[in-house]
Structures are given as C-alpha cells and as structure tokens.
C-alpha cells in the first residue's frame, strides 16, 4: 500500500473566513492525512467567535496569540515559528498553509527547499508570489462552489440556477498553456499521457485547477476546449483506462 502523506495544517485565523471549514478539511484529506491541525489568532477577540464550534467539530487546535503591537501581525510570526519546529521534528511529509497573506511566501519556499510538499489554500485575492511558492494552491471560492453545486443539484432546474461568478474563462492563454504542456511530455506521435500533463501543469502553475473553469476533472476541461484529440487505452496493470491526448492538426 502506498504511504499516505502526513500533513501539518496551519490556519491563519486572522486572515481566513470560518465558512466551509469542514469542506476545506475534506479537500485537504484528498492529499494526505492531516495529523497536525492548528489555527492561530487572538481568541480574546470577539471577531474570531465564529470559529469556536468549527474547531470542536473538526478537531483543530486553537493557538492563542496576542497582538502585542498595533499594526503588527503576531499571528504570522507564531505560525512561522511553529512550522519550522514541525519541520525540524520531521513528523510530517508536507504542509498545508491556509492564508491569503503573502507574508508566508518565504515560509512556503523554505519548506519546499527542505523537501516538503506545500499546499496553499486561500481566497482569490491571494498575491501571486505566495501562490507560486507552493506546490499546489487551491482557491477557497472553488471549494465553496463545489459544495454549493452539490447542494443545489436536483433542487432547481438547470436553466434556473444562477451563473457562477467565481469561474474563470477558458482563454486562449489557458489553451496555449495546455498545448505547450502536452508538447513537453508527448511521445514522437504527439500523444501525451493525461496524468503527466496534469502533473506538469501543476508544476508550471500551482493554482491550475479544472474546477476554476467549472469542471470537476481535467478530462472534461480538455474536451471543452475542442483543441485536442482524446484516446482511451487499456491499462495492462489495472482495470481503469489510460487517457492520452494530443493537439489537433
């Protein structure tokens, strides 16, 4: 059985809304076992009151951090110190940093330098330097969108459902990125294994996610562009088909 990654989940309580915490933890569980779950903030501040029930329901440990000086974010410092302590204890394989704050850019870079897998989760307002410092970055709005879609399914006729304003357009730039990535991993006949394409897309652009464009998986996103041939092949090592794609002539 393949080793399941142990993850340390560190949440910036001052910078992340409390809604969809359960769904966020379910998303994190797709990438490993969150063995350490901590949230940082000044819990004497009534503004963080909404978090309290969420923490009990999801077994997240609150870390008290007083704001010693006006205008200085002590929570960031506490998260960074704890992250380094966890890194040196060598108890986890990766980190999930939940924040929309660019102050964690250097931390993400340092953790990756140490060979740890780093997942970032934050709102779409997150600055680009923090996004690209992570191995993978997931938008909170997309997690919320997936949950809302599941709840709405079957309740309303499709034509009456409100359009999702969080989704991005499949622009020519997105198609060019996919085409270039296919070329990078394709064989001599131009065919590329979709798994390799997805992995390289993630390395090139950590916030690339088919859900950003309204598709749960990469295959239907590729089909929607109309720019690629798609072929299913028998997998000699398993029952699932292997999907290959190539750019159309």
C-alpha positions as a printed Julia matrix, in Angstrom:
249×3 Matrix{Float64}:
   0.0    0.0     0.0
   1.33   3.41   -0.92
   2.47   5.51    2.02
  -0.1    8.18    2.87
   1.43  11.6     3.36
   1.21  13.09    6.83
   0.27  16.77    6.65
   0.55  19.67    9.08
  -2.39  22.06    8.56
  -1.65  25.59    9.79
  -4.51  28.11    9.52
  -4.25  31.89    9.76
  -7.41  32.62   11.75
  -7.0   36.38   11.27
  -6.98  36.07    7.51
  -9.41  33.28    6.57
 -13.23  33.2     6.92
 -14.71  30.45    9.09
 -17.25  29.29    6.49
 -16.73  25.9     4.79
 -14.07  24.72    7.26
 -15.48  21.17    7.14
 -15.38  21.17    3.35
 -11.85  22.62    3.4
 -10.65  19.8     5.68
 -12.3   17.25    3.36
 -10.4   18.82    0.45
  -7.11  18.58    2.36
  -7.79  14.9     3.13
  -7.54  14.17   -0.63
  -3.81  14.9    -0.44
  -2.88  13.17    2.8
  -3.65  12.6     6.47
  -3.79  15.9     8.42
  -2.07  14.67   11.59
  -1.41  18.19   12.92
  -4.23  20.77   12.72
  -3.71  24.18   14.27
  -5.3   27.6    13.9
  -3.67  30.82   15.08
  -5.29  34.02   16.31
  -6.19  36.2    19.26
  -9.11  34.22   20.72
  -9.95  37.06   23.11
 -11.12  38.99   20.03
 -14.91  38.57   19.52
 -14.3   38.63   15.75
 -12.96  35.05   15.95
 -16.01  33.78   17.86
 -17.47  32.12   14.74
 -14.53  29.73   14.65
 -15.11  28.08   18.05
 -17.75  25.47   17.15
 -15.95  24.75   13.87
 -12.77  23.88   15.78
 -14.51  21.36   18.03
 -16.26  19.69   15.1
 -13.03  19.34   13.09
 -10.53  18.67   15.92
  -8.48  21.78   15.12
  -6.3   23.04   17.98
  -6.55  26.82   18.61
  -3.25  28.55   19.35
  -3.61  31.77   21.34
  -1.51  34.65   20.01
  -1.98  38.1    21.48
  -1.5   41.15   19.28
   1.35  42.76   21.19
   1.7   45.82   18.99
  -0.85  47.68   16.89
  -0.24  47.19   13.17
   2.0   44.12   13.64
   0.72  40.64   12.87
   1.9   38.38   15.69
  -0.19  35.5    14.29
   2.06  35.24   11.22
   5.16  35.0    13.39
   3.63  32.29   15.58
   2.66  30.23   12.52
   6.12  30.53   11.0
   7.88  29.54   14.26
   5.59  26.52   14.69
   6.08  25.49   11.06
   9.85  25.46   11.48
   9.58  23.49   14.74
   7.4   20.9    12.98
   9.82  20.81   10.04
  12.81  20.06   12.26
  10.87  17.42   14.23
  10.44  15.55   10.91
   6.94  14.34   11.86
   5.2   15.21    8.58
   5.7   14.84    4.83
   4.06  18.1     3.87
   2.36  21.29    4.99
  -0.94  22.96    4.21
  -0.79  26.71    4.81
  -4.24  28.26    4.9
  -3.97  32.0     4.37
  -4.39  34.72    1.74
  -1.38  36.59    3.07
   1.81  37.0     1.05
   3.83  37.07    4.3
   4.0   33.27    4.09
   5.79  33.27    0.73
   9.25  32.79    2.25
   7.96  30.08    4.6
   6.49  28.08    1.7
   9.75  28.43   -0.22
  11.82  27.31    2.79
   9.63  24.25    3.43
   9.94  23.2    -0.21
  13.71  23.65   -0.05
  13.64  21.12    2.8
  11.86  18.63    0.53
   8.38  19.04    1.96
   5.25  19.2    -0.19
   3.45  22.51    0.32
  -0.25  23.1    -0.4
  -1.64  26.61   -0.1
  -5.31  27.42    0.41
  -6.64  30.97    0.25
  -9.05  33.37   -1.39
  -8.65  34.6    -4.95
  -7.22  37.85   -3.6
  -4.06  35.94   -2.57
  -0.94  37.62   -4.02
   0.81  35.72   -6.82
   4.18  35.36   -5.01
   2.61  33.16   -2.31
   0.69  31.12   -4.9
   3.77  30.26   -6.96
   5.8   29.48   -3.82
   3.51  26.46   -3.19
   3.46  23.1    -4.98
  -0.32  23.44   -5.28
  -2.67  26.3    -4.49
  -6.45  25.89   -4.06
  -8.93  28.76   -4.01
 -11.44  28.77   -1.15
 -14.08  30.06   -3.56
 -13.74  26.9    -5.65
 -14.2   24.65   -2.6
 -17.32  26.66   -1.7
 -18.55  26.47   -5.28
 -18.25  22.66   -5.36
 -20.24  22.38   -2.12
 -22.96  24.76   -3.28
 -23.27  22.9    -6.6
 -23.75  19.61   -4.79
 -26.45  21.13   -2.58
 -28.25  22.74   -5.5
 -28.18  19.64   -7.68
 -31.66  18.31   -8.14
 -33.31  21.2    -6.28
 -33.68  23.57   -9.23
 -33.97  23.13  -12.98
 -30.56  23.78  -14.58
 -31.88  26.8   -16.52
 -32.96  28.49  -13.28
 -29.65  28.05  -11.46
 -27.66  31.24  -11.06
 -24.45  31.5   -13.11
 -21.3   31.15  -11.05
 -19.39  34.44  -10.94
 -16.32  32.77   -9.38
 -15.47  30.77  -12.51
 -12.7   31.78  -14.89
 -12.93  31.71  -18.68
 -11.02  29.2   -20.8
  -9.0   31.87  -22.57
  -6.56  31.4   -25.49
  -3.77  31.79  -22.9
  -5.1   28.79  -20.95
  -5.29  26.71  -24.14
  -1.73  27.74  -25.08
  -0.53  26.61  -21.63
  -2.17  23.2   -22.08
  -0.86  22.82  -25.66
   2.7   23.67  -24.61
   2.49  21.22  -21.72
   1.22  18.44  -23.99
   4.14  19.11  -26.34
   6.57  18.92  -23.41
   5.55  15.38  -22.39
   4.32  13.94  -25.72
   5.9   10.97  -27.48
   7.1   11.05  -31.09
   3.5   10.66  -32.35
   2.34  13.66  -30.34
   0.35  11.66  -27.77
   0.74  12.54  -24.09
  -0.47  10.66  -21.02
  -3.04  12.89  -19.3
  -1.62  12.15  -15.85
   1.76  13.53  -16.93
   0.08  16.57  -18.46
  -1.78  17.3   -15.23
   1.35  16.93  -13.1
   3.38  19.29  -15.29
   0.54  21.84  -15.43
   0.57  21.88  -11.61
   4.32  22.49  -11.56
   4.08  25.28  -14.11
   1.08  26.95  -12.48
   0.33  25.84   -8.88
  -3.17  27.37   -8.92
  -4.2   25.5   -12.1
  -7.35  23.57  -11.21
 -10.05  22.36  -13.61
 -12.65  23.44  -11.02
 -11.62  27.07  -11.6
 -13.3   26.7   -15.02
 -16.35  24.75  -13.83
 -15.11  21.19  -14.45
 -14.54  18.64  -11.68
 -11.8   16.83  -13.64
  -9.16  17.68  -16.23
 -10.6   15.42  -18.96
 -13.89  17.34  -19.45
 -11.95  20.62  -19.37
  -9.71  19.32  -22.18
 -12.78  18.19  -24.13
 -14.46  21.6   -23.71
 -11.58  23.38  -25.46
 -12.19  21.4   -28.67
  -8.46  21.62  -29.4
  -7.35  18.1   -28.52
  -7.86  14.5   -29.64
  -8.6   12.19  -26.71
  -7.96   8.44  -26.69
  -8.66   5.81  -24.04
  -6.21   2.91  -23.86
  -6.25  -0.37  -21.97
  -4.21  -0.34  -18.77
  -2.19  -3.59  -18.58
  -1.7   -3.08  -14.82
  -5.26  -2.25  -13.79
  -8.93  -2.04  -14.68
  -9.01   1.72  -15.24
  -8.44   3.08  -18.74
  -5.44   5.28  -19.5
  -6.28   8.58  -21.16
  -3.95  10.1   -23.77
  -4.35  13.41  -25.57
  -2.69  15.27  -28.43
  -3.18  18.62  -30.09
  -5.38  18.54  -33.15
  -3.75  19.18  -36.51
